[in-house]
Amino acid sequence: MKKIIILIGLILLLAPACKKQTVEVTTQNNVEQRPVCGMEEAMASMSAEMRQDMRNESIQTEVAATELLLFLDFDGATVVSGFPSPTGYRSPLISGTRYCPAPSLSAAQIEEVIQLVKDDFSPFKIVVTTDQSVFNTYPASNKQLCIITTIPTVIGMPNSIGGVAPFAGLSFRLPFNPSFVFANLFGGDLAEIAITISHEVAHTMGLGHQSLYNNSCALINEYHPGFGNGLLGFGPIMGNGGKRISNWFDQPCINPNSGGGPQNDFALLNSQVNVKEDDFPNEAGNPGSHPINVGGPMDGILEQAGDVDYILINFQSPGPVTITSENIDLKVSLYNPGGGLISEYNDAEDTHVIIPAARGLAFLKVEAVSNTNMSSQFMTGKYKITY
């Protein structure tokens, strides 16, 4: 499994539809094939008047929401053309009335996709649900909607499109304005479905694309192809993704198609919704001040860049400890209760860490580590400890 507010220009754009077609791109001397996105089809589906109305009804605030709801609808839905309403299921991207069938995914596959999406948004106070009644009763201005269906032709779009969402400009959030993901095009690749959901939902939360530029910040490719390959390859969620590690990204260049300034994905999301409180202390300190964790597995989150978690665990049965993440290259250190370092672990070829044996009361220090492809600055999210 895998896996602030910025002044915008006058031009409003509709988020490009992610097209499941491939193009050769070169990155770090490796030629690889990645999906690309096309803006023209989506732009053509919305009138200038509707774009202006959408901008007028979007949310751009100096105070982030305490919490947002993300409703993932896998159950099939009827969507009507028009300006979105708090009940959802009205969209400016379509014409007439369209039925979006449920995707061809098993219950187990859907659950895996949900967990991957939760991983992507795990630093933020975003509740991910598939419960229609929760969506219906949630405060209208604080809920987002993604409809996961079969193929793009069900909403009248070309059969190469993998996902589409409305986009009012950088830092402009569009509550209850549905995004769409066409799961049947991904051939059972659950990680690709999940990252497409995260990508399209982020468009409705005011994020544009992370693009590829030259050293002078001239646009080369609308979608950044990522860095490296293999188990430590990194892909921006708002770029092409498709790498072993996917996460939020930041670069100084300005995408001329986003109508704004440089895009810091994490900061933009944080401008819309609060980051979660730190779940574990950043230092060992006195063991008496830490809760003692007994029995596993257990989850943790690196909520922000530079976050470090010290977790006090009583390893009652000696044996290996595995720490895994779909979004982070991990480094884990083992300390005795007095804070003395016992050993450090970082797999130079994988994101995961295995401690051969741990016994008794000890601290685990969990942190992100930079690798040859990407700085730890861009590695936040969830990890799991199994022992």
C-alpha positions in Angstrom: 0.0 0.0 0.0 1.1 3.5 -0.6 0.4 4.7 -0.4 -1.3 31.4 3.3 -3.6 32.7 1.7 -2.1 33.6 -1.6 -3.2 36.5 -3.8 -4.6 35.2 -7.0 -4.9 36.8 -10.4 -8.2 37.6 -12.1 -8.2 34.4 -14.1 -10.2 31.5 -12.7 -9.4 28.1 -13.8 -11.1 24.7 -13.6 -8.8 22.0 -12.3 -7.6 19.9 -15.1 -8.9 16.5 -15.6 -6.3 13.8 -14.9 -6.0 11.7 -18.0 -4.9 8.1 -17.9 -2.6 8.4 -20.8 1.1 8.4 -20.8 4.0 10.6 -22.0 7.7 10.0 -21.7 9.4 12.4 -19.3 13.0 12.4 -18.2 13.9 12.8 -14.5 17.3 12.1 -12.9 18.4 10.4 -16.2 15.6 7.9 -16.0 12.9 7.8 -18.7 9.6 6.7 -17.3 6.0 6.9 -18.3 3.4 8.7 -16.2 -0.2 9.8 -16.6 -0.7 13.4 -17.7 -3.6 15.8 -17.3 -5.5 17.8 -19.8 -7.1 21.2 -18.9 -8.9 22.0 -22.2 -11.8 19.5 -21.9 -12.7 20.6 -18.4 -12.3 24.3 -19.1 -14.7 23.9 -22.0 -17.4 22.4 -19.8 -18.0 25.6 -17.7 -19.2 29.0 -18.8 -17.4 32.2 -17.7 -20.5 33.1 -15.7 -20.5 29.9 -13.8 -16.8 30.3 -13.1 -17.4 33.7 -11.6 -20.3 32.4 -9.6 -18.1 29.6 -8.3 -15.5 32.1 -7.3 -18.0 34.3 -5.5 -19.2 31.3 -3.5 -15.8 29.9 -2.6 -14.2 30.2 0.8 -10.9 32.1 1.4 -10.5 32.9 5.0 -7.7 34.1 7.3 -8.9 31.7 10.0 -8.5 28.0 9.2 -11.5 25.7 9.9 -11.3 23.7 13.1 -12.3 20.6 11.2 -13.4 19.6 7.7 -15.3 16.6 6.5 -14.4 14.6 3.4 -17.1 12.4 2.1 -16.0 9.7 -0.3 -19.1 8.4 -2.2 -18.5 4.9 -3.6 -22.2 3.9 -3.7 -23.3 5.4 -7.0 -24.9 8.9 -7.3 -27.2 10.9 -9.5 -25.6 14.4 -10.3 -27.5 17.3 -11.8 -26.0 20.1 -13.8 -25.9 23.5 -12.0 -24.5 25.5 -9.2 -23.6 23.3 -6.2 -25.9 23.2 -3.2 -25.1 22.1 0.4 -26.8 18.8 -0.2 -24.2 18.0 -2.9 -24.8 16.3 -6.2 -25.0 19.4 -8.3 -22.0 20.2 -10.5 -21.0 22.8 -13.0 -18.8 20.2 -14.7 -21.7 18.3 -16.3 -24.7 18.9 -18.4 -28.2 17.5 -17.7 -28.7 14.7 -15.2 -26.0 12.0 -15.0 -25.9 8.8 -13.1 -22.5 7.8 -11.7 -22.5 4.1 -11.0 -20.6 2.5 -8.2 -17.0 1.6 -9.2 -16.0 -2.0 -9.8 -14.3 -2.4 -6.4 -14.7 -4.9 -3.7 -15.4 -3.9 -0.1 -11.8 -4.8 0.8 -10.4 -2.7 -2.1 -12.6 0.3 -1.1 -11.3 0.1 2.5 -7.7 0.0 1.3 -8.3 3.1 -0.9 -9.9 4.9 2.0 -7.0 4.2 4.3 -4.5 5.5 1.7 -6.5 8.7 1.3 -6.6 9.1 5.1 -2.8 8.7 5.1 -2.5 11.6 2.7 -4.6 13.9 4.8 -3.6 12.5 8.2 -1.7 15.6 9.5 -4.9 17.7 9.2 -8.1 17.8 11.1 -10.0 16.2 8.2 -12.6 13.5 9.0 -12.8 11.0 6.1 -16.2 9.2 5.9 -18.3 7.1 3.6 -21.4 7.7 5.6 -24.0 9.6 3.6 -25.9 10.7 6.8 -22.8 12.2 8.3 -22.3 14.3 5.1 -26.0 15.3 5.0 -25.9 16.7 8.6 -22.4 18.3 8.6 -22.1 22.1 8.5 -22.3 23.0 4.8 -19.3 25.3 4.6 -17.0 22.7 6.1 -17.6 19.6 3.9 -16.0 18.3 0.8 -17.3 15.6 -1.6 -15.6 13.2 -4.0 -17.7 10.8 -6.1 -15.8 7.7 -7.1 -17.4 6.1 -10.1 -16.6 4.0 -13.1 -15.6 5.8 -16.3 -15.6 9.4 -17.4 -18.2 9.0 -20.1 -20.9 8.7 -17.4 -20.6 12.5 -16.8 -20.0 13.2 -20.5 -16.2 13.5 -20.5 -13.6 11.8 -22.7 -12.7 8.2 -21.8 -9.1 9.1 -21.2 -9.8 11.2 -18.1 -9.1 9.7 -14.7 -10.4 12.4 -12.4 -11.7 16.0 -12.5 -12.5 18.7 -10.0 -13.5 22.4 -9.9 -10.8 24.9 -9.1 -11.4 28.5 -8.2 -7.8 29.5 -7.7 -5.0 29.1 -5.1 -6.3 29.1 -1.6 -10.0 29.2 -2.6 -11.9 26.3 -1.2 -15.1 25.0 -2.8 -17.3 23.3 -0.1 -19.8 20.6 -1.3 -18.7 21.1 -4.9 -18.1 17.5 -6.0 -14.9 16.2 -7.6 -15.0 12.9 -9.6 -12.6 10.0 -9.8 -13.1 7.2 -12.5 -11.7 4.1 -10.7 -12.3 1.6 -13.5 -9.6 3.2 -15.6 -6.8 2.3 -13.2 -6.9 -1.4 -13.7 -7.1 -2.3 -10.0 -4.2 -0.1 -9.0 -5.6 1.0 -5.6 -2.7 3.4 -4.9 -3.4 5.3 -8.2 -7.1 5.5 -7.3 -6.3 6.9 -3.9 -3.7 9.5 -5.0 -6.2 10.6 -7.7 -8.8 11.1 -5.0 -6.4 13.1 -2.8 -5.3 15.1 -5.8 -8.8 16.0 -7.0 -10.1 16.8 -3.5 -7.1 19.1 -3.0 -8.2 21.0 -6.1 -11.5 21.8 -4.4 -9.5 23.0 -1.4 -7.5 25.5 -3.3 -4.5 23.6 -4.6 -3.3 23.8 -8.2 -0.7 21.6 -9.8 2.9 21.0 -8.9 4.5 21.4 -12.3 8.0 20.9 -13.7 10.1 24.0 -14.4 13.6 24.7 -15.7 16.2 26.6 -13.6 14.6 29.9 -14.7 11.2 28.8 -13.6 9.9 28.4 -17.1 7.1 25.8 -17.3 8.2 22.5 -18.9 5.4 20.2 -17.9 2.1 20.9 -16.2 2.6 17.9 -13.9 5.8 17.3 -12.1 7.1 13.7 -12.8 8.6 13.3 -9.4 12.1 12.2 -8.3 13.8 8.9 -8.5 12.3 5.4 -8.8 12.0 2.3 -6.8 11.1 2.1 -3.1 12.4 5.6 -2.3 11.0 7.4 -5.4 9.0 10.5 -4.5 6.1 12.0 -6.3 4.1 15.2 -5.4 0.5 14.4 -4.8 -0.4 17.5 -6.9 2.0 16.4 -9.6 2.1 13.1 -11.4 2.3 11.0 -8.2 2.9 7.4 -9.1 5.9 7.0 -6.9 6.5 4.8 -3.9 6.3 7.9 -1.6 3.7 10.5 -2.4 3.3 13.7 -0.3 2.6 17.4 -0.3 5.3 19.5 -2.0 6.5 23.1 -2.3 8.6 24.9 -4.9 9.3 28.6 -5.6 8.2 28.7 -9.2 4.8 30.1 -10.2 2.5 28.0 -12.4 1.0 30.4 -15.0 -2.1 28.1 -15.1 -3.0 28.4 -11.4 -3.7 32.1 -11.2 -1.6 32.8 -8.2 1.9 32.7 -6.6 4.2 29.9 -5.6 2.4 26.8 -4.2 3.2 25.3 -0.8 0.8 22.5 -0.7 1.0 21.9 3.1 0.7 25.6 4.0 -2.3 26.0 1.6 -4.1 23.1 3.2 -3.3 24.4 6.6 -4.8 27.8 5.6 -8.1 25.9 5.1 -8.0 23.6 8.1 -6.0 23.2 11.3 -3.2 20.7 11.7 -3.8 18.0 14.4 -2.2 18.4 17.8 1.1 16.5 18.2 0.3 13.0 19.3 3.6 12.2 21.0 6.2 14.4 22.8 9.2 15.7 20.9 11.7 14.6 23.5 12.3 11.7 25.9 12.2 13.6 29.2 11.1 11.8 32.3 9.6 8.4 31.6 7.0 9.2 34.4 5.6 12.0 32.2 4.9 9.6 29.3 2.1 7.1 29.0 3.4 3.6 28.7 2.2 1.8 25.6 1.7 -2.0 26.0 0.8 -4.2 23.1 0.6 -3.4 19.4 0.1 -2.5 16.7 -0.2 1.3 17.2 -0.3 4.3 14.9 1.4 7.7 15.0 1.5 10.8 12.9 4.3 13.2 12.0 2.0 16.2 11.8 4.5 18.8 10.5 7.9 19.0 8.9 10.5 18.4 11.6 8.2 16.6 14.0 9.8 13.9 16.1 7.8 11.4 18.2 9.2 9.8 21.4 7.0 6.8 22.3 7.5 4.9 25.5 6.7 1.2 25.0 6.9 -1.8 27.3 8.1 -4.6 25.1 6.8 -7.4 27.2 7.9 -10.2 24.8 11.3 -9.8 23.2 11.1 -9.8 19.4 11.3 -7.7 16.3 9.6 -4.3 15.9 8.4 -3.1 12.5 7.7 0.6 11.7 6.1 1.3 8.3 4.7 4.3 6.4 3.4 4.9 3.0 4.3 8.6 3.0 7.5 8.9 4.9 11.1 7.6 4.7 11.6 6.6 8.3 14.4 6.7 10.8 13.8 5.1 14.2 16.1 5.1 17.2 15.8 3.0 20.3 16.6 4.6 23.7 16.6 3.3 27.3 14.2 4.8 29.8 17.0 7.2 31.0 17.3 8.6 27.5 20.5 6.8 26.5 20.8 5.9 22.9 20.8 2.1 22.2 20.8 2.0 18.4 19.5 3.7 15.3 17.8 2.2 12.3 17.3 3.5 8.8 16.9 1.3 5.7 18.8 2.9 3.0 16.7 1.1 0.3 13.2 1.3 1.8 10.9 3.5 3.7 10.2 0.9 6.4 12.4 0.1 9.5 12.8 -3.2 11.3 14.4 -3.4 14.7 15.7 -6.9 15.2 14.8 -7.2 18.9 13.4 -5.0 21.6 12.7 -5.9 25.2 11.4 -4.2 28.3 10.7 -0.5 28.8 12.2 1.7 26.0 11.6 4.8 24.0 11.2 4.7 20.2 12.1 7.9 18.5 10.4 8.1 15.1 11.3 10.8 12.5 11.4 11.4 8.8 14.8 11.2 7.1 16.0 12.8 3.9 17.2 10.5 1.1 18.8 11.0 -2.3 15.4 11.8 -3.9 13.7 14.1 -1.4 14.2 16.2 1.8 12.4 15.1 4.9 10.8 18.5 4.8 8.2 17.0 2.5 7.5 13.9 4.5 4.5 14.2 6.9 1.8 11.7 7.7 1.0 8.4 9.3 3.2 5.5 10.4 2.4 2.2 12.1 4.4 0.4 14.8 4.0 -3.4 14.9 5.5 -5.6 17.7 
